[in-house]
Amino acid sequence: MNFVKIFIQILIIGLFLYSKLLPYKDKLNPKYRNIFDFFNSIFSPILNFLKKMIKPFQVGVGLAVDMTQIVLLIIFLMLLNFL
């Protein structure tokens, strides 16, 4: 069980870094690009699946927040509590 919790914690950190680096992925050094690509291969299919079910949350006129990363974070946090 400890390995699973550590893996989920790594995924949470990876999700945070993924969300911050996504706009700049083309500017990453090759070493960090490989790490980014690893997390991208994990998160991209999950986030694409969630985008089909979860619509962006309207926070202003012409301004909406993509909730998929927040929902995925909540799922990871719930998994940590129930394991």
N, C-alpha and C positions, 0 to 999 in steps of 0.2 A: 504494500500500500504506500509506503514512503516514496518509492520510485515513481508511482503514478502522481502523487502530490507534487513532487519535484518537477516532473514533466509538465504538469499543468501550470505551475508557477513559471517555468521557462516559457511556456506558450503565452502567458499573460504579459511577460516582459517583451517577448517577441511581437505580440500584437501592438503594444505601445510603440515600439521602435518602428514597426512596419507602418503604422499610421503616420508617424512623423516623417519617415524617409520616402514614402511612396511618391510624393511630388518631385523628389530629387534623385530618383533611382538611376537616371542616366548619368549623373555626376559622381556616383560612388566609385571609390577605388576598387580594383578587381577583388581584393581580399574581402572587403565588406559587401561587395556586390554578390559574391557567392553566398554569404550568410543571408542577405536580403532575399536572394532567389530561393533559398531553402524555405524561409518563412512564407514567401509568396506562393510557393507550391502547396503549402498547407492551407493558408488563409484564403487564397483567391477562390478555390472551388466552394468553400464554406460560405464566404461572403456573397458570392454570386447566387448561391442557393437561397440564402436569407433575403437577398434583394427582391426575389420573386414573391416573397410572402410579406415583407415589411416595407411599407411605403415611407418615404422621407417625411419627417415631422416639420410642419410649417411653423416657423418661428417669426416670420415677418412677411412683408410684401415682397414677393419674389425671392424669399430666403427660406431655405429648408435645410434641415440637418439629416444626414444619412445615419440612420439608427442601427444599421447592421453591426457595426463594430461595437457599439454599446451593448447590444443584445448578446453578442458573442462573449463579451467581457462578463456580463451577468451570468451567462451559462457556465463559464469557467469558474467564477467565484462560487456559484452554487455547487458545482462538482467538488471543489475544495472542501466545502462545508459538509457534504454528505459522504465523503470518503473517509 
